[in-house]
Amino acid sequence: MHKQLPIQLNISETRWGIRYLLFQLVFLATILSYALYYLFPGYNSAHLNFSYFSVNFAAVCWIFRDYLQASAGDFSNRWRKSLMAASLGFLVYYLSIFAVSAITYRLFPSYVNTNDVVINHAGRQNFYLMAVGTVLLAPVAEELFYRALVFGTLHRRSRILAYAVSTLVFAAIHVHGLDPVSFVQYLPAGLVLAWAYEFSGSIAAPLAIHIAVNTIGTLSMR
């Protein structure tokens, strides 16, 4: 029997988290598009992305409030492991991304990551909105969804299943259109973030990695 995560979602958080995750994956972007179209006819993709990030951030902070409070209270016991996991995970993340990118561009010299194109385009429309969204709002929502909810829930039954499903889903949500290469490029990130969460026992470790990676990516848009 593998060791369980020290802080886990309660039953209510798990049920509402799954419901909202499915809702936002299927319906949220469309609903926000219509709302912005009628309320702010001149909106652009930066406004849409920021609205999407903001709604998800508010939703996860409310749905997972007990988990967040418990995690904050337990952080004093885990800050050393969290710092170790974040530092090592950040290093492994960039080494793995460098390796995957090198192979990708050797096989497909003209390949351009579609997710990067979408984010960079929105960043040129409104850098500050996208900076807040990608550096602060999105990492919190995604870590609570894909580590605390998906990984944490499945981890109770199987470590292998938790790693496989959370990594595959995390990679899939970053793919725009039919772009299997982009999907492969995001697999290392999902694995590293899941490992950091399991090793440290705290959501703070993958969150720190996610924020650091997105900060570097955001600054590259300048």
KAZIGI-V335533 format. One record per pair of residues at least 24 apart in sequence whose C-alpha atoms are under 6 Angstrom apart, sorted by sequence separation. I is the first residue (numbers start at 1). J is the second residue. If there is no record, write none. Layout:
BEGIN
i = <I	I>
j = <J	J>
END
This chain:
BEGIN
i = <167	13	13	9	115	113	139	46	135	45	135	46	53	57	135	50	53	57	53	89	85	82	81	86	90	82	86	6	5>
j = <191	63	64	67	176	182	210	122	211	122	214	126	133	137	215	133	137	141	138	192	196	200	200	205	209	205	209	201	201>
END
